[in-house]
Amino acid sequence: MGMFGAALSTIISLTIVLAIIIYWIYIKKDTYLKPTISNFQYDKEIIIDILKVAVPGICEMIFITFITAVMHFIILEVSTTDSIAVFENGWRMITLATEPMMAISTALISIVAANYGARNYKNIKVAYDYSMKFGTLLGIAALIIFLVFAPQIAYIFSYGETSMRLLDPTITFFHIFAWFFIVFPGGVISTYVFQGLGKGTHSLIFTIIREAICATFFSVLFGIIMGWGINGVWFGILVGYTIGGLIAIVYANSYLKNLSNT
């Protein structure tokens, strides 16, 4: 069924999930929250608090999409469309490997928010430290997997005759970006903790620092200005994310330390 089949399968899967949620909430009725119109009461302050996190989050997603397009232009400046394919396919696998770390970060938001509302500030630091340790261990595991099995992972996108030329560049991509997993957990956890604190603007600022200022700058510096080519772009992204992540980690630790002392 081609592209139509792909679109149809997406709609069917989402419909099934929606049906399960409706069953839990409105038929089985075993959830703690009851999202019905009769339970809704307008509260301006609550809506403002929601928007303080939601609006920066929306801007963050739009900004990341924009920077991705900019990165494509940088890649084409030093290489060909093959490198675009390497970047897109390789980044999908990198993103897949970061999902467990993202899950920890997302879960941390609820824990931080609950303790922040209860003014248990020391518990926030404990949850943050635990998430950092667990996320770092997952990052080290991902690092080892991508360093050791880079050829096998790259082959997933290079099995055909026309795409076999992407095999070696993709292996190089994975060998460089494997080190991304060392700093990524701490960076994303340190960013998400501020969403739990209701400070979505902080999260947006860290994204701008990481994506626009650091990653883009070093990609242009290494890839174009210093003439390192496409590998320079990869190194630039890695260095940019590392610096941006470290900034988030240092700031989050300082902020939570001061908060727990209040």
N, C-alpha and C positions, 0 to 999 in steps of 0.2 A: 504493500500500500504506500510505500515511499514516505515522503514528508508528511502526507496526510495521516498516515498510520502513526507516525511519531507524535504528531500533534494530538491525535485522538487518544493515544495511550496515556498521554500526560493528563488530559481532561478526565479520563476514566479513573486514573489513580487518585487524582485530587477529589473526585466525587466520592470515591469509596472512603477516603479519610474523613471527608465532611460528614458522611452518613454515620460513621462510627462516633464522631464527636457529638452529633445531634442525638444519637441514641443514648450516650452516656449522660448528657446534660438534661435532655427534655423527656426522655422515656424512662430510662433506668433511674435517673435522678439521684445518683450516689456521689455527686461532686460537692465539695465544700461551698464553692461559689455558685450562685444562682443568677445567671445573666438574663434576667427578664426585665421587661419595661417597668413592671410594678416595683421592682427593687431599685430602680434607678432614681437617684436624687441629684439634681444639679448642684455642683459645688465648684465655684470659680477657681478657688485655690488649688483644688485637686487637678482640675483641667490644666491649669498653668504649670503645675509640677510635672504632669505627663508631657506637656509640650516642651518643657525644658530639656527633656531627654530625647523625645521623638524628633523634634525639628533638627537638632544637630546630627542625629542619627541618619535622617534622610539626606541631609547635606553631605554627610560623610560618604554614603553610598554613591551619590551623584558625583562627588569629587573623585572617588576611586575610579569610577568608569571613565571620567575625563582624563585622568592621569594615564590610564591604560592606553587610551587613544594616542596621547602624547608619546608614550613609550614606543608605540608602533612607528611613529615618525622617526624617532631616534634610531630604532633598529634599521629602518629602511635607509637611513643616512649612511650607515656603515656596512650594510649587507643587503641581502635580497629577501624576497618573500619566503624563501625556505626558512630563514631565521624567525620570521613571524610564526610559521607553523611550529617550529621548535619551541618558541616561547609559549604559544597557546597550549600545545599539547603537554609540554613539560610542566607548565604552571598548573594545569588541571591535576596532574599527579601530585604535585607539591601541595596543592589545596586539599586534595583527598587525604594526604598524610597528616595534615594539620587539623582535621576534623575532631579527633579526640581532644586536642588542646583547646579548640574552640568550644567544645562541649563543657570543659572545665570552666572556661571563662564565662560562658553563659550561665552556668549553674551558680557561679560566684556572685552574679548580679543579685539574685534573689536572697542569698545568704547575707550579703552586705546590706541590702535594703532593709531586711527584717531587723538586723542588729542595729542599724543606724536609727531606725524608728524607735527601737527600744532603748537607745542610748547606751548600748553595750559596745562601746568603741574598741575595747581590747579584743573582743571576739572577732571584730572585723580584721584586725591585724593577724590574728591567729589563722583565720580562714584564708587570708591572702598569702601568708607564708606557706601554708599547707598546699595551696593551689600551685604556688611557684615551684615547690619541690616536686610535686606530682607531675606538673606540666614539663618540667625540665627533664625528668626521667623519660617521659614519652618522647621528648625532643631528641634525646641521646639515642634512643632506640630507633627513631626514624633516620637519624644521621647514619647509623651503622648500616641500616637496611639499604639506603640509597647509595652509600659508598660501595658496598659489597655487591649489590644486585642491580647496579645501574644499567648494565647491558641488557639484562632480562626485562627490566621495566621499560627501557627505551624501545625494545623490540615490539612492544604492544602497539606502538604507533609507526613501526617501520617494517611490518611484515610483508608488504606488497612490493612488487618490482619497482613501481614508480616512487614509492616512499622510502625505499631502502637507503637512498642517499642521505636521509635524515638521521640514520642510526648513530653515526659517530658524533655529529654535532649535539644530538640529544643526550648521549652519554656524557659528553663534556659539560653540558648544561646541568645534569644531575650531580656530577662530581663537584661543581662549583656551588650549586644551591643546596647541597646536602648540609652545608654549614649554617644555612639559614635556620635550621631547626634548633640550633643551640640558643639563639637569642629570641626567636619568635614567641615561644611560650611566655617568657617573662614580659615581653613587650605587649602582647595582646591582653594578658591578665592584668597588667598594670593600667592598661587603657580601659578595660571593661569595669574595673573596680569603681571608677568614677561614675559610670552609669548607675551603679547601685547606690551611689551617694547622691544621685539626682543632679549630677554635674556633667551633663552631656556635652557642654561646650569644651570641657577639658579633653574629652575623647576626640572631638573634632580637631582640636588644636594639635594633639599628638599625631593624628592622621595626616594633617597638613605638613607637619614637620617631617614625618617619615616619608611620605609619598612625594610631595612637591619639592621641599627644600633639600632633603638628603638624597633620596633615591634618584630623582631626576638630575640633580646637580652632578652627582658622582658618575652617573651614566654618561652624561655629556662630557665630563672631564676626562674620564678614562677612555671612552669609546671614540669620541670625535676629536677633542682638543689634543690629547696625548697620543692619539692614533693607534690605540690597542685593538680597534675593530670590535667585532661582536662579542668576543670574550671580555673586552673592556666594559661593554654595556652590562654583561652579566655580573661582573665584579662590582660595577658601580651600584647596581640594584642591591646586591648583597651588603656592601659597605653602608649604603644609605639606610637600609632596614636595620642593620646592626646599630648604627649610631642613633637612629630614631627610637629603637627599642630600649637602648641603654638610658636615653633621656627620660623615657616614660618610667622605667624601673626606678631610677634615682629619685625622680619627683614623687612617685607614688609612695615609696618607702618613707621619704621625709614627711609627706603629708599625713600618712597613717600613723607615724610615730608621734607627730604633734597632736593628732586627733585622739590617740589613746591616752595621752597625758592630760587631756582636759577633763 
